[in-house]
Amino acid sequence: MEILLATFTTLFSVVNPFGAMPVFLTLTEHDTASGRAATALRACIYMVGVLAVSFFAGQYILNFFGINIHHLRIAGGILLMRSAFDLLTPGGNRAKVSDATLEESMHKDDISFTPLAMPMLSGPGSMAVCIGLFTERPSYLSMGMTFLGFVLVALAAYLILMSSLRLTRFLGRPGMAALARIMGFITLAIGVNFLATAIKALFPGLTQ
């Protein structure tokens, strides 16, 4: 349960499904309720697939390129901190996709994989977190609990996307901005933790 809770709390703030709500509403404004539900479901299933591949295969990819897991944690920590600073600044809850990509997506038949699943829900930051969660000799139980954490994050993201219209109306622009800052602060703390853990492992003399 400890692994499950840690996976869910860490990933949820990085995935930040609240930040995907404006894009989801824009790209599905002409869809029916059942069409929006199907798009959100496919996006969340794709997200679980991307996170699972990152978790199970990421370590082997790092080994192939000769990259140490602590180097990845430093890079991931910097990436998370940058994303957090974007969320902490005014207008930080803006889309993670460019205007050109958004315009192109409006003419696509299916937007569930791109841009919703990638990069909105499972971007480089969340993928780096998943790779960083892989320990040297994980047990089947710990891997199962981690994967279940991915599923719970996807379930929470699905519920938030399906409630995005009501949440946007209820929170309004000030509420969305405040929520973005809260998620940004949590993401910043996770990024700092990634950096501190990697530096402690690489330079043990610095912490003595």
N, C-alpha and C positions, 0 to 999 in steps of 0.2 A: 504493500500500500504506500510505503514511503517513496518508492520509485515511481509509482503511478501518479502520486500527488506532485512530486517534483517535476516530472515530465509535463504534466498538464499546466501547472502554474508557470513554468518557464516558457513553454511554447505558446501558450495562449496570448501572452503579452507581446511576443515577437510576431506571431501571425496577425494579431490585431484585426479581427474581422470587422470591427467598427469602422476602420479606415477603408474597407472595401465597400461599405454601404452606398456611398454616393455614386461610385462607378456602376455598381450592380443596379441601382435604381435608374441610372441614365441609360444603360444598355438594354434594360428590360422594360422600359416604360410602355412599349406598345404590345408587350406579351400578355397573355392571359395569366390568371393566378396559377393554373396548373403548369403552364409553360415556365413561369418563374421558378416554381417549386422544382421542376425537372432540371432546370439549368443550375440552380443552387445545389441540388443533390449531386449532379455529375461533377460540379466543381469541387465539392468536398471529398468525393471519392477519389478524384484525381489528386487532390492535395494529400490524402492519406498515402497514395501510391508514391508520390514524389518524396514525402518524408520517410517512408519505409525504405525506399531505395537508397536515400541519403544515409540512413542509419545503418542498414545492413551491408551496403557496398562501399560506403564512403571511406572506411578505414583501408580497404584493399586498394582503392584508387589512390589514396595518399601514399601507401607503401609503394605502389607502382612508380609514382613520381618522386619518391624519396622525401616526402614531406612528413615531418614530425607532427604528432597530434597537438603538441603544445604550440607549434608554429601556427597551426590552423586556429587554435583558440585565441592567439594574439590577433590574427587577422580577423577572425569572427568578432572578437571583442571590439576592435576598432570599427568594424562595419556596423555593429549594433549600436555603438555610441553615436556614430554619425546619424543613423536612422532616428535615434532617440532625440538628438538635438534638433532634427527636422520637425519632430512632433512637438517639441517643447517651444518652438518659435511660433509666432502668430501665423495662422493659416497652415499649421503643421499637419492637419488632418486631410491634406489634399491627396489626390490620387498618386499612387506609386508608378503610374504610367504616363507617358508624354501625351500631349494633345493630339499629335499625329497618330499615335497608336490607338488612342481612344476613338478618333475619327474613323480609322480603318476598321476597328472592331465593331462599329455601328453597322457596317455593311456585311458582317460575317453571319453565317447561318447559326453557328454554335460558338458562343464566347465562354463556354464553361472551362475549357483548358487554358486558353489564352484569351484575354488577360486575367481571368478570375483566379484559376488555380495557380497559374504562374504569370506574372510575378506577384499578384495581389496577396494571395493567401500563403503560398509557399515560395518565398523569394530566397535570395542568397543568405539572408540572415537566419531564417528558420532552418535552411539546409545545413548551415554551419553549426547551428545548435544541435541538430540531430546527429551529425557526425561526432561532435564533441561529447554526446551522451554515451557513445559506444566505449565501453571499458575494455581492458586488455583481454580478460577471460570471462565474458558475461555468461551467466547461467541461463538456461532456457526459460526459467521463471522470470528473471529480470528482463530478458528480451521480450517476453510475452507481455509483461506489465508496461514496458515502454511502448510497445505497439498499441496496447489498449489505450494508453495515454494519447497517442496520435488519433485514435478513433474518437475519443471523448472530445478532443479539441475540434475535430471535424464536425461532430454533432453539435457542439456549442456554436460553431461558425454557421452551420446550416440554420439553426434556430434564430440566430441574430440576423442573417440575411433575409429570412422569411418574415422577420418582424421589422425590417429596416424602415419601411414606410412609417409605421406607427412610432418607432423609436426616434426617427428624424423629426416627426411632428411634435413628439412629446418633449424631446430635449431642446430642439431649436438650435440655432447657430451657437449661442453661448454654451449650451450644454455639450454640444459636440466638440467645441474647442477645449472645454475643461476636461472632457473624457480623453481627448488626444494627449493632453499634457500629463494626465495620470498614467496612461499607457506608455508615454515617452519616458517618464521618470522610472517606471519599473524596468523598461528596456535598458535604460542607462545603467541601472544597478546590475542587471544581468551582464552587460558588456564589461563593466568594471570587474565583476567577479571572474569572468573569463580571463581578462588580462592578468588579474592578481594571481589566479591559480596557475596560469602558464608561466609567469615570471618566477613564482615561488619554486616551480618544478625545474625550470631551466637554470635559475641562479639561487640555489638554496642558501648560499652564504649571505645573501642580502637580507634574509629574514631572521638570521641568527643574531 
